[in-house]
Amino acid sequence: MKVQQFQAHRLAIAPMMDWTDRHCRSLHRTLTSQAMLYTEMLTTGAILYGDRKRLLAFDAAEHPVALQLGGSDAADLVTAAKIGEAEGYDEINLNVGCPSDRVQSGRFGACLMREPELVADCMAAMGAAVKVPVTVKCRIGVDDQDPEESLFRLVDLCARSGVSHFVVHARKALLKGLSPKENRDVPPLNYPLVYRLKAERPDLTIVINGGIGTLEEAQMHLAHVDGVMLGRAAYHTPGLLGAVDMRLFGHGEVIAPAEAVLRYRPYIARELAAGTHLAAMTRHMLGLFHALPGARAWRRILTVDSVKPGAGLEVLDAALAAVSGLQNQRLARGLEAGEAA
């Protein structure tokens, strides 16, 4: 099997169920041209038997974008990977980290940390079937596993199968007793273990994930690993992505939230014309002006008016005008105070 060769992802945005759909990814792409984007996890069954056109649709502007798969049957994963490659995805990623009950009952996600040989076999089969990189997103272990054993064993077996790129959520998943939400916060983070994985496997690309909330934290991690994956911070406060290209990739420009809105507006117009409801797109924008003047008015207008029948671009324009007006008022007050002083 060929060894996958590709550039390390210095900054990626995590696959998040019900969040990182094509509308969300298109918004994020207006803020960063460099970050790697991921789909929500799609099960092999959904791709093979579901509404494939709807599930796999993405805008050409999203590149680079990865398709994350959920499954454990090698034949089904191969078929789904081939479909993803044919649709134009730049990477196929296997989910070995999701802790939900539904995922466990389907024998995929984090429970596969207990079956590293199966994961390696699946990765080998996909890698032999497609030309795009095949990658793994995993936890450091589950339940009573020793993370130093479980993480390294999974990675080593997959590496022998030709995988060279791993995204590691630096927590265990506790499959018994914790909800999926609790599994994102309660198990302690173990960043040093992921650092050690990179130090002891320098030929592999290691991306760290879990609890990273700022670009300053991302820069700290990049001293130890190849890349950082942001999850909830990127979704709830997407404005921080506007500085990613300049700060983490060393080129490009800083994109202000208002500029991102203007860049996203033509996409919204196209989707509205195609019959997409405005709220399906604006729900991903609520945190765009987080901690900035006018953020509350922005959220209120989008939340209340986007769901109304026939809502269109006028709602977005009104929300942006409210933000700009409040920001201009604050600027004027600041100038007046400076003149008085």
C-alpha positions as CSV (number, residue, x, y, z in Angstrom):
1,M,0.0,0.0,0.0
2,K,1.2,3.5,-0.8
3,V,2.3,5.9,1.9
4,Q,0.2,9.0,2.1
5,Q,2.2,12.2,1.5
6,F,0.6,15.6,2.0
7,Q,1.2,18.9,3.7
8,A,0.5,19.0,7.5
9,H,-2.7,20.8,8.4
10,R,-1.6,23.7,10.6
11,L,-5.2,24.6,11.4
12,A,-8.2,22.5,10.8
13,I,-11.9,23.0,11.8
14,A,-13.3,19.9,13.5
15,P,-16.1,17.8,12.1
16,M,-19.1,18.6,14.4
17,M,-22.5,16.9,14.1
18,D,-25.3,19.2,13.2
19,W,-22.9,22.1,12.8
20,T,-20.3,21.7,10.1
21,D,-22.7,21.4,7.2
22,R,-21.9,22.9,3.8
23,H,-23.4,26.3,4.9
24,C,-21.2,26.5,7.9
25,R,-18.1,25.5,6.0
26,S,-18.8,28.1,3.3
27,L,-18.9,30.7,6.1
28,H,-15.7,29.5,7.6
29,R,-14.0,29.7,4.2
30,T,-14.8,33.4,3.9
31,L,-12.7,33.9,7.0
32,T,-9.7,31.6,6.1
33,S,-8.5,30.4,2.8
34,Q,-6.0,28.0,4.3
35,A,-7.6,26.0,7.1
36,M,-8.7,22.5,6.4
37,L,-12.5,22.0,6.7
38,Y,-14.3,18.8,7.6
39,T,-17.8,17.6,7.0
40,E,-20.0,16.3,9.7
41,M,-19.4,12.6,10.3
42,L,-21.4,10.7,7.6
43,T,-22.0,7.0,8.1
44,T,-21.3,4.6,5.3
45,G,-24.9,3.5,5.4
46,A,-26.1,7.0,4.8
47,I,-23.8,7.5,1.9
48,L,-24.5,4.1,0.3
49,Y,-28.3,4.2,0.8
50,G,-29.3,7.7,1.6
51,D,-29.7,11.0,-0.2
52,R,-26.2,11.1,-1.5
53,K,-26.6,14.3,-3.5
54,R,-27.8,16.2,-0.4
55,L,-25.3,14.6,2.0
56,L,-22.2,15.1,0.0
57,A,-22.9,18.4,-1.7
58,F,-20.3,21.1,-1.1
59,D,-19.3,24.4,-2.7
60,A,-16.1,24.5,-4.8
61,A,-14.9,27.4,-2.7
62,E,-14.7,25.0,0.3
63,H,-11.4,23.4,-0.8
64,P,-9.5,22.0,0.9
65,V,-12.3,19.9,2.5
66,A,-12.3,16.4,4.0
67,L,-15.1,13.9,4.2
68,Q,-15.3,12.2,7.6
69,L,-16.8,8.7,7.5
70,G,-18.3,6.6,10.3
71,G,-18.2,2.8,9.9
72,S,-16.2,-0.4,10.5
73,D,-17.0,-2.6,7.5
74,A,-14.0,-2.4,5.2
75,A,-16.0,-3.0,2.0
76,D,-18.6,-0.3,2.9
77,L,-15.8,2.1,3.8
78,V,-14.0,1.5,0.6
79,T,-17.2,2.1,-1.4
80,A,-17.9,5.3,0.6
81,A,-14.3,6.5,0.2
82,K,-14.5,6.0,-3.6
83,I,-17.7,7.9,-3.7
84,G,-16.2,10.7,-1.7
85,E,-13.1,10.9,-3.9
86,A,-15.3,11.0,-7.0
87,E,-17.3,13.8,-5.5
88,G,-14.1,15.8,-5.2
89,Y,-13.2,15.6,-1.5
90,D,-9.5,16.2,-0.7
91,E,-9.2,13.7,2.1
92,I,-11.1,10.8,3.6
93,N,-11.1,10.7,7.4
94,L,-12.3,7.8,9.6
95,N,-14.0,8.7,12.9
96,V,-12.5,6.7,15.8
97,G,-13.5,9.3,18.4
98,C,-17.2,9.9,18.6
99,P,-18.6,8.6,21.9
100,S,-22.4,8.7,21.4
101,D,-24.6,5.7,22.1
102,R,-25.9,5.6,18.6
103,V,-22.4,5.4,17.2
104,Q,-21.4,2.7,19.6
105,S,-24.4,0.6,18.7
106,G,-23.2,0.8,15.1
107,R,-19.7,-0.4,16.0
108,F,-17.9,2.8,14.9
109,G,-16.6,5.9,16.5
110,A,-14.6,5.8,19.8
111,C,-15.5,2.2,20.6
112,L,-13.1,1.3,17.7
113,M,-10.2,2.3,20.0
114,R,-10.7,-1.2,21.4
115,E,-10.3,-2.8,17.9
116,P,-7.1,-1.2,16.5
117,E,-6.4,-4.1,14.2
118,L,-9.9,-3.7,12.6
119,V,-9.2,0.1,12.2
120,A,-5.9,-0.6,10.5
121,D,-7.4,-3.1,8.1
122,C,-10.1,-0.6,7.2
123,M,-7.5,2.1,6.6
124,A,-5.4,-0.2,4.5
125,A,-8.4,-1.1,2.3
126,M,-9.4,2.6,1.8
127,G,-5.9,3.7,1.2
128,A,-5.5,1.1,-1.5
129,A,-8.7,2.1,-3.1
130,V,-8.3,5.9,-3.4
131,K,-5.6,8.4,-4.4
132,V,-6.5,11.1,-1.9
133,P,-5.1,10.9,1.7
134,V,-6.9,8.6,4.2
135,T,-6.6,9.8,7.8
136,V,-7.7,8.9,11.3
137,K,-9.3,11.0,14.0
138,C,-9.2,9.3,17.3
139,R,-9.2,9.6,21.1
140,I,-6.2,8.7,23.3
141,G,-8.3,5.7,24.6
142,V,-11.6,4.7,26.1
143,D,-12.8,3.6,29.5
144,D,-10.2,1.7,31.4
145,Q,-7.6,1.6,28.6
146,D,-4.1,2.8,29.3
147,P,-3.8,5.8,26.9
148,E,0.0,5.2,26.5
149,E,-0.8,1.8,25.2
150,S,-4.1,2.3,23.3
151,L,-3.0,5.5,21.4
152,F,0.4,4.3,20.4
153,R,-0.9,0.8,19.4
154,L,-3.7,2.3,17.2
155,V,-1.3,4.7,15.6
156,D,1.4,2.2,15.0
157,L,-0.9,-0.4,13.4
158,C,-2.5,2.3,11.1
159,A,1.0,3.6,10.2
160,R,2.0,0.1,9.1
161,S,-1.0,0.1,6.9
162,G,0.2,3.3,5.2
163,V,-1.6,6.0,7.2
164,S,0.7,9.0,8.0
165,H,-1.8,11.6,9.3
166,F,-3.6,11.4,12.6
167,V,-5.9,13.9,14.4
168,V,-5.8,13.1,18.2
169,H,-8.5,14.4,20.6
170,A,-6.3,14.5,23.7
171,R,-8.9,13.0,26.0
172,K,-10.2,9.5,26.8
173,A,-13.8,8.8,25.9
174,L,-15.8,7.3,28.8
175,L,-18.4,5.2,27.0
176,K,-20.2,4.2,30.2
177,G,-21.6,6.9,32.4
178,L,-20.9,10.1,30.5
179,S,-23.0,11.7,27.8
180,P,-21.4,12.8,24.5
181,K,-21.5,16.4,25.8
182,E,-19.8,15.4,29.0
183,N,-17.2,13.5,27.0
184,R,-16.1,16.7,25.4
185,D,-15.3,18.3,28.8
186,V,-15.1,15.9,31.7
187,P,-12.2,13.5,30.9
188,P,-9.0,15.3,31.5
189,L,-6.9,16.6,28.7
190,N,-3.5,15.0,28.2
191,Y,-1.6,17.2,25.7
192,P,1.8,15.9,26.7
193,L,0.9,12.4,25.6
194,V,0.1,13.7,22.1
195,Y,3.3,15.8,22.1
196,R,5.2,12.6,23.0
197,L,3.5,10.7,20.1
198,K,4.9,13.3,17.7
199,A,8.3,13.3,19.3
200,E,8.6,9.5,19.1
201,R,6.9,9.2,15.7
202,P,8.5,12.2,13.9
203,D,7.7,10.9,10.4
204,L,4.0,11.0,11.1
205,T,1.8,14.1,10.8
206,I,0.1,14.7,14.2
207,V,-2.7,17.2,14.7
208,I,-3.9,17.9,18.2
209,N,-7.6,18.5,19.1
210,G,-9.5,19.1,22.3
211,G,-10.2,22.1,24.5
212,I,-8.3,24.6,22.3
213,G,-10.1,28.0,22.5
214,T,-7.8,30.7,21.0
215,L,-5.2,31.2,18.3
216,E,-2.6,31.9,21.1
217,E,-3.2,28.4,22.4
218,A,-3.0,27.0,18.9
219,Q,0.4,28.7,18.4
220,M,1.6,27.1,21.7
221,H,0.6,23.6,20.5
222,L,2.3,24.2,17.1
223,A,5.7,24.2,18.9
224,H,5.1,20.5,19.6
225,V,2.9,19.1,16.8
226,D,2.2,19.6,13.2
227,G,-1.3,21.0,13.4
228,V,-4.2,22.1,15.5
229,M,-7.9,21.3,15.1
230,L,-10.4,23.8,16.6
231,G,-13.9,22.7,17.4
232,R,-16.4,24.6,19.4
233,A,-14.3,27.7,19.6
234,A,-14.4,27.9,15.8
235,Y,-18.1,27.4,15.7
236,H,-19.3,29.6,18.6
237,T,-16.8,32.4,17.9
238,P,-16.0,32.1,14.2
239,G,-14.6,35.6,14.0
240,L,-11.3,34.3,15.4
241,L,-10.8,32.5,12.2
242,G,-10.3,35.8,10.4
243,A,-6.7,36.0,11.7
244,V,-5.8,32.4,11.0
245,D,-4.1,32.9,7.6
246,M,-1.9,35.7,8.8
247,R,-1.0,34.3,12.2
248,L,-0.7,30.6,11.7
249,F,0.1,30.3,8.0
250,G,2.2,33.5,7.7
251,H,0.4,35.1,4.7
252,G,-2.9,36.5,3.6
253,E,-4.9,39.2,5.3
254,V,-6.9,39.5,8.5
255,I,-10.6,39.3,7.7
256,A,-12.9,41.4,9.9
257,P,-16.4,39.9,10.7
258,A,-18.2,42.6,8.7
259,E,-16.0,41.7,5.7
260,A,-16.8,38.0,6.2
261,V,-20.6,38.9,6.0
262,L,-20.1,40.7,2.7
263,R,-18.1,37.7,1.3
264,Y,-20.8,35.3,2.5
265,R,-23.7,37.3,1.1
266,P,-23.4,36.1,-2.5
267,Y,-23.4,32.5,-1.3
268,I,-26.6,33.2,0.7
269,A,-28.2,34.8,-2.3
270,R,-27.5,31.8,-4.5
271,E,-28.8,29.4,-1.8
272,L,-32.0,31.5,-1.3
273,A,-32.6,31.3,-5.0
274,A,-32.2,27.6,-4.8
275,G,-34.8,27.3,-2.1
276,T,-32.6,27.1,1.0
277,H,-34.2,28.7,4.1
278,L,-32.3,31.7,5.4
279,A,-32.1,30.4,8.9
280,A,-30.2,27.3,7.7
281,M,-27.3,29.6,6.9
282,T,-27.6,32.4,9.5
283,R,-27.7,30.0,12.4
284,H,-23.9,29.5,11.9
285,M,-23.3,33.2,12.0
286,L,-24.7,34.1,15.4
287,G,-21.3,34.3,17.2
288,L,-19.5,36.1,14.4
289,F,-19.4,39.4,16.3
290,H,-18.7,37.9,19.7
291,A,-17.4,40.4,22.2
292,L,-17.8,43.2,19.7
293,P,-20.1,46.2,19.9
294,G,-23.5,45.3,18.4
295,A,-23.1,41.5,19.0
296,R,-26.4,41.3,20.9
297,A,-28.4,43.2,18.2
298,W,-26.8,41.0,15.5
299,R,-27.8,37.8,17.3
300,R,-31.3,39.1,18.1
301,I,-32.1,40.1,14.5
302,L,-30.8,36.9,13.0
303,T,-32.5,34.7,15.6
304,V,-35.9,36.4,15.4
305,D,-36.2,37.4,11.7
306,S,-34.3,34.6,9.8
307,V,-37.0,32.1,10.7
308,K,-39.9,34.1,9.3
309,P,-41.5,32.9,6.1
310,G,-39.9,34.5,3.1
311,A,-36.9,35.9,5.0
312,G,-34.2,37.1,2.7
313,L,-31.1,39.2,2.4
314,E,-32.8,42.2,4.0
315,V,-32.5,40.4,7.4
316,L,-28.8,40.0,7.0
317,D,-28.4,43.6,5.9
318,A,-30.5,44.9,8.8
319,A,-28.4,42.9,11.3
320,L,-25.2,44.2,9.8
321,A,-26.5,47.7,9.8
322,A,-27.3,47.4,13.5
323,V,-23.8,46.2,14.3
324,S,-22.2,49.0,12.2
325,G,-24.4,51.6,13.8
326,L,-23.6,50.6,17.3
327,Q,-19.9,50.4,16.5
328,N,-20.0,53.8,14.9
329,Q,-21.7,55.2,18.0
330,R,-19.0,53.8,20.2
331,L,-16.3,55.2,18.0
332,A,-17.9,58.6,18.0
333,R,-18.2,58.6,21.8
334,G,-14.6,57.6,22.0
335,L,-13.5,60.5,19.8
336,E,-15.6,62.9,21.8
337,A,-14.1,61.7,25.0
338,G,-10.6,62.2,23.5
339,E,-11.4,65.7,22.3
340,A,-12.8,66.6,25.8
341,A,-9.7,65.3,27.4
